[in-house]
Amino acid sequence: DQSRTVAFIDIGESDSSVAVVTFYRGRMIIHTIISNDDLGGRDIDDVLAGAIEKQIQGVSGVEPLTDPKVRLGLLAECEKLKKSLSTVHAADVAFHTISQHHGGKQRWIRAEFDSLITPFLDDISDLVEAALAISDMNSDQIHAIELFGGTTLIPAVQRRIQSIFDGKLPSCTLNYDTAAALGATYICASHLARFPHAEIPLQDVGEFPLEIQWADSTMD
């Protein structure tokens, strides 16, 4: 019975999750789903904001993050910088776009950005390795890696995931904006007889233990 085991890694704006699933002909088994609700792209924005704030302090002598309005502008610029450095090797942050009271600009190169987010990458590694451990699998048993979420578009994130799986290239071909909606649509259709669909037996995993007690204690 041929099978294919896939690791699905979803790194979004505010949280991350890893699922390990084995697909057989006509059925599938979910070995584990593990998540971290405090690990996402906004953590990178916060790290960038702290670094840029220090640069602004050196130029103007003020602390921009103490002003809520300026902080929002700074975080918005950090998100733009993060996206830019995912496609080009250098990008500028103009301080006047954050606040009219701050002048100057700071140039970032991708290597500096990659170094700055190393702790974030380490947390991603821990999450993926924990999922493999719970599934009782090693990286050699994973046939494919599918990435979801905007944060997975960052080259450093892709390289770190690739290194975990011994150089196996992760795939970014799935449309992460519609994948969850398509899955939910299939589940809904499976409960309606008038929609023809292929029956796929699903063996899911329970992340939490269950305790069953009988109302009548004399029953076995």
C-alpha positions in Angstrom: 0.0 0.0 0.0 1.8 3.1 -1.2 1.7 6.1 1.1 3.0 9.6 1.1 3.7 11.6 4.3 3.5 15.4 4.1 4.4 18.1 6.7 2.1 21.1 6.4 3.8 24.2 7.9 1.6 27.3 8.4 3.3 30.5 9.6 0.9 33.4 9.6 0.8 36.9 11.0 0.1 35.9 14.6 0.5 32.1 15.0 2.1 29.0 13.5 1.2 25.4 13.2 2.6 22.1 11.9 0.7 19.1 10.8 2.1 15.7 9.8 -0.3 13.7 7.6 0.1 10.4 5.7 -1.9 9.9 2.5 -2.9 6.5 1.3 -4.9 5.6 -1.7 -8.4 6.6 -0.6 -7.7 7.5 3.0 -5.5 9.7 5.2 -4.1 9.7 8.7 -3.3 12.8 10.7 -0.4 12.0 13.0 -0.2 15.3 14.8 -1.2 18.9 14.7 0.9 21.2 16.9 0.7 25.0 17.1 2.2 28.0 18.8 -0.3 30.9 19.2 2.4 33.4 20.0 4.7 32.8 17.0 4.1 34.7 13.8 5.1 37.4 11.4 4.2 40.2 13.8 7.0 39.0 16.0 9.4 39.9 13.2 7.7 43.3 12.9 8.3 43.9 16.6 12.0 43.0 16.3 12.4 45.3 13.3 10.6 48.1 15.2 13.0 47.8 18.1 16.0 48.0 15.8 14.7 50.9 13.8 13.7 52.8 17.0 17.3 52.6 18.1 18.4 54.1 14.8 15.8 57.0 15.1 17.0 57.6 18.7 20.5 58.0 17.4 19.4 60.6 14.8 16.8 62.6 16.7 17.3 61.6 20.4 13.6 60.7 20.9 11.8 57.4 21.5 9.2 56.9 18.8 7.6 53.8 20.3 6.3 55.9 23.3 3.8 57.6 20.9 1.0 55.1 20.0 0.3 56.8 16.7 4.0 56.8 15.7 4.3 53.2 16.9 1.5 52.1 14.5 3.2 53.9 11.6 6.5 52.3 12.5 5.0 48.8 12.6 3.4 49.4 9.2 6.7 50.3 7.8 8.3 47.3 9.4 5.8 45.0 7.6 6.6 46.7 4.3 10.3 46.3 4.9 9.8 42.6 5.8 8.0 42.0 2.5 10.5 44.0 0.5 13.5 42.0 1.9 11.7 38.8 0.9 12.0 39.8 -2.7 15.1 42.1 -3.0 18.4 42.2 -1.2 18.3 45.7 0.1 15.6 48.3 1.1 15.3 51.7 2.7 13.2 52.8 5.6 12.5 56.6 5.5 11.9 57.9 9.0 9.6 60.7 7.7 7.1 58.1 6.6 6.8 57.0 10.2 6.5 60.5 11.7 6.8 64.0 10.2 9.0 64.9 13.2 11.7 62.4 12.3 14.1 62.7 9.4 16.7 60.5 7.8 16.5 57.0 6.6 18.1 53.6 7.3 19.2 51.1 4.7 18.7 47.4 5.4 20.3 44.5 3.6 18.8 41.0 3.7 21.8 39.5 5.5 21.3 41.9 8.5 17.6 41.1 8.5 18.3 37.3 8.5 20.6 37.7 11.4 18.1 39.8 13.4 15.4 37.2 13.1 17.6 34.2 14.1 15.7 33.7 17.4 12.4 33.6 15.5 13.9 31.0 13.1 15.0 28.9 16.2 11.4 28.9 17.5 10.2 27.7 14.1 12.8 24.9 14.2 11.6 23.9 17.7 8.0 23.7 16.6 8.7 21.6 13.5 11.0 19.2 15.5 8.4 18.9 18.2 5.8 17.9 15.6 8.1 15.2 14.2 8.9 13.9 17.7 5.2 13.6 18.5 4.5 11.8 15.2 7.4 9.4 16.0 9.0 10.3 12.7 12.3 11.7 11.5 12.9 14.0 8.6 13.8 11.1 6.2 10.2 9.8 6.5 8.7 13.0 5.2 8.1 12.9 1.5 7.1 16.5 1.0 6.8 19.8 2.8 4.0 22.2 2.1 4.2 25.8 3.3 1.3 28.2 4.1 1.1 31.7 5.3 2.8 34.9 4.3 5.7 34.6 6.7 6.8 31.4 4.8 7.7 33.7 1.8 10.7 35.0 3.7 13.8 33.3 2.2 15.4 32.8 5.6 12.3 30.9 6.8 12.4 28.7 3.8 16.1 27.9 4.2 15.6 27.1 7.9 12.8 24.7 7.1 14.8 23.1 4.3 17.7 22.5 6.7 15.5 20.7 9.1 14.5 18.3 6.4 18.0 17.6 5.3 17.9 19.9 2.2 14.5 18.8 0.9 12.9 21.7 -0.9 9.7 22.9 0.6 6.8 23.7 -1.8 5.0 27.1 -1.9 2.7 26.2 -4.8 -0.5 25.9 -2.8 -2.7 29.0 -2.6 -2.8 29.6 1.2 -5.5 32.2 0.8 -8.0 29.6 -0.4 -6.6 26.2 0.8 -8.5 26.4 4.2 -11.7 27.5 2.5 -11.5 24.6 0.0 -11.0 22.1 2.8 -14.0 23.5 4.7 -16.1 23.3 1.6 -15.2 19.7 1.1 -16.2 18.8 4.7 -19.5 20.6 4.2 -20.2 18.8 0.9 -19.4 15.4 2.5 -22.5 15.9 4.7 -24.8 16.7 1.8 -26.0 13.8 -0.3 -26.9 15.9 -3.3 -23.3 16.9 -3.8 -21.2 14.2 -5.5 -17.8 13.8 -3.9 -15.1 11.2 -3.3 -15.3 9.6 0.1 -12.0 9.9 1.9 -11.8 8.2 5.3 -10.0 10.4 7.7 -8.3 9.2 10.9 -7.7 12.3 12.9 -5.6 12.9 16.0 -6.8 13.9 19.5 -4.4 16.4 21.1 -6.0 16.1 24.5 -6.7 12.9 26.6 -10.3 11.8 27.1 -11.7 10.3 30.3 -15.0 8.4 30.1 -17.1 7.7 33.2 -20.4 5.7 33.4 -23.3 7.3 35.2 -24.0 3.9 36.8 -20.8 2.9 38.6 -21.9 -0.8 38.5 -21.4 -0.9 34.7 -18.1 -2.2 33.2 
